[in-house]
Amino acid sequence: MQQRKPKRDDRLEVEVERIDERGLGVGRAEHESGEYRVALRRALPGERVAAQVLRRRGNKIEGRLLEVLRASADRTSPPCRHYGSCGGCALQDMSYAAQLATKRENCERALAAALVKVDVEPVIGSAAALRYRNKMDFTFGTRRWVEPGEAEGVQRDFALGLHPREQFRKVLDVEACEIQPQPFDAILASARRIALEQGLRAWDLVKHEGLLRHVVLRRSVATGEILLQLTTSSEAPELVGPYVAALLAAHPEITTLVQAINSRGATVAMGERELVLHGSGSIRERLAGLWYRVSAASFFQTNTAQAEKLVEVTLEEARLSGSERVLDLYCGAGTLTLPLARHAAHVHGVELVEAAVADARRNAEENGIGNVTFSAGDVLAWFGSAGAIECDVAVVDPPRAGLHPKVVELLARIPARRMVYVSCHIGSAARDIAALAHAGWRATRARPVDLFPQTPHVECVLSLERAP
Ligand SMILES: C[S@@+](CC[C@H](N)C(=O)[O-])C[C@H]1O[C@@H](n2cnc3c(N)ncnc32)[C@H](O)[C@@H]1O
């Protein structure tokens, strides 16, 4: 007779082996019908845990932690009151040293899976494992996440905060976030309170109605300036005006406030149009000895102190003598471009977002750096229009999806002798580097830098050279 396979709500005991790239503990469970791979939150390597089955596909199970039967020495108490429900952090149960070891192993595993042979150095850890972020992106929602045990009859149709894990239609009211700067807690509370007092409605993701969509907060470590970007579904000055006035009155520490208007279905904080309602529209940040103007739409590394380390490591790996022509693809507002330019003959940056390129140009000018040029547009399109490319060293820092396969092909053929791949998603980087290997590029070093404590994410600087 065939054995019954595990089904929803069954209890299994799991030997946890590792943390996967989503931050889930992954391990093995013995069952009368065979062995199963179980992935579950909040379970650490080396632990034996009891899990409730949530879903099963083949021999893969997603479970929920019921009980830790044998705890790891790396287990710690999560500092955040929302941890568990909030989708923002996944590793708060783990000591920071263990998080760093896990991130290194995950880099090694992803590279080995793509057959990229390179030693991964220990991860450069962040001095601050909490309160390290300089930017947070919060969402307004009409379906508030209700915690178990909350009183009956609580308001459920308005929330401002973060999405609970895997619940993209719901929003958890964040009262305090341990990885954001302290002043953001109070600003967020006011943004929620004033909206409710003024009877403003949150954007409904399903019905596509309502006004308030996102609040993005950015704070400069160097100057303390705070930028608030409010995304709304329409301009609605008669509603937005009093809302913004009340927010600014309650929080004079907000130095600039920008309204972004996004009437489309897609849930992005970036708008079709931007109006600067208060201040200059940007904040100034200091990084690696240079000043940067960061506007609402520009990409800027979210952990300023660790971004310094990332710049340092990238510079070390670029090994510039002063005579090189450098290509910096996916250059954002120039955080790598400008430091590279101080050690090179010339750097050309390419970046999709026009506002970031405008920031990059202004940043170069304000820092007195003249040996840089920029192109605004898609990297692939730029390759098509750039003609013969002259470059000794290439730096690429793509978004999480990595490089377009055609970009890999074009990049493989540039006349550079060295390439530095700065990756925020090691799986994508491993795939791209494996593809570059077909064209004679080989990885010589992998140096992870942790910009995202408490989460499974890690940056990794990979050096590539042309095989002789
Ligand atoms: C990980 S960020 C790196 C930014 C910059 N190197 C830094 O350290 O601040 C990736 C950048 O790539 C840009 N980007 C995304 N897709 C792009 C594309 N197809 N072509 C050019 N730039 C793109 C994004 O706007 C973003 O600024």
The ligand as an SDF file (V2000), in Angstrom:
LIG
                    3D

 27 29  0  0  0  0  0  0  0  0999 V2000
   22.5030   48.7380   -8.1440 C   0  0  0  0  0  0  0  0  0  0  0  0
   22.2360   50.3210   -8.8020 S   0  0  0  0  0  0  0  0  0  0  0  0
   23.9010   50.9120   -8.8950 C   0  0  0  0  0  0  0  0  0  0  0  0
   24.0830   52.3980   -8.9240 C   0  0  0  0  0  0  0  0  0  0  0  0
   25.4800   52.9360   -8.6910 C   0  0  0  0  0  0  0  0  0  0  0  0
   26.5340   52.1500   -9.2740 N   0  0  0  0  0  0  0  0  0  0  0  0
   25.7340   53.1540   -7.2060 C   0  0  0  0  0  0  0  0  0  0  0  0
   26.5740   52.4700   -6.6290 O   0  0  0  0  0  0  0  0  0  0  0  0
   25.0810   54.0260   -6.6290 O   0  0  0  0  0  0  0  0  0  0  0  0
   21.7670   49.9600  -10.4180 C   0  0  0  0  0  0  0  0  0  0  0  0
   21.4740   51.1590  -11.3090 C   0  0  0  0  0  0  0  0  0  0  0  0
   21.1720   50.6920  -12.6140 O   0  0  0  0  0  0  0  0  0  0  0  0
   20.1870   51.5170  -13.1920 C   0  0  0  0  0  0  0  0  0  0  0  0
   19.5870   50.7370  -14.2720 N   0  0  0  0  0  0  0  0  0  0  0  0
   18.6470   49.7660  -14.1800 C   0  0  0  0  0  0  0  0  0  0  0  0
   18.4040   49.2290  -15.3900 N   0  0  0  0  0  0  0  0  0  0  0  0
   19.2190   49.8650  -16.2710 C   0  0  0  0  0  0  0  0  0  0  0  0
   19.4240   49.7520  -17.6760 C   0  0  0  0  0  0  0  0  0  0  0  0
   18.7430   48.8640  -18.4030 N   0  0  0  0  0  0  0  0  0  0  0  0
   20.3380   50.5490  -18.2580 N   0  0  0  0  0  0  0  0  0  0  0  0
   21.0210   51.4660  -17.5010 C   0  0  0  0  0  0  0  0  0  0  0  0
   20.8680   51.6110  -16.1600 N   0  0  0  0  0  0  0  0  0  0  0  0
   19.9720   50.8300  -15.5590 C   0  0  0  0  0  0  0  0  0  0  0  0
   19.2900   51.8490  -12.0150 C   0  0  0  0  0  0  0  0  0  0  0  0
   18.5580   53.0250  -12.2650 O   0  0  0  0  0  0  0  0  0  0  0  0
   20.3060   52.0190  -10.8850 C   0  0  0  0  0  0  0  0  0  0  0  0
   20.7280   53.3510  -10.7760 O   0  0  0  0  0  0  0  0  0  0  0  0
  1  2  1  0
  2  3  1  0
  2 10  1  0
  3  4  1  0
  4  5  1  0
  5  6  1  0
  5  7  1  0
  7  8  2  0
  7  9  1  0
 10 11  1  0
 11 12  1  0
 11 26  1  0
 12 13  1  0
 13 14  1  0
 13 24  1  0
 14 15  1  0
 14 23  1  0
 15 16  2  0
 16 17  1  0
 17 18  1  0
 17 23  2  0
 18 19  1  0
 18 20  2  0
 20 21  1  0
 21 22  2  0
 22 23  1  0
 24 25  1  0
 24 26  1  0
 26 27  1  0
M  CHG  2   2   1   9  -1
M  END
$$$$
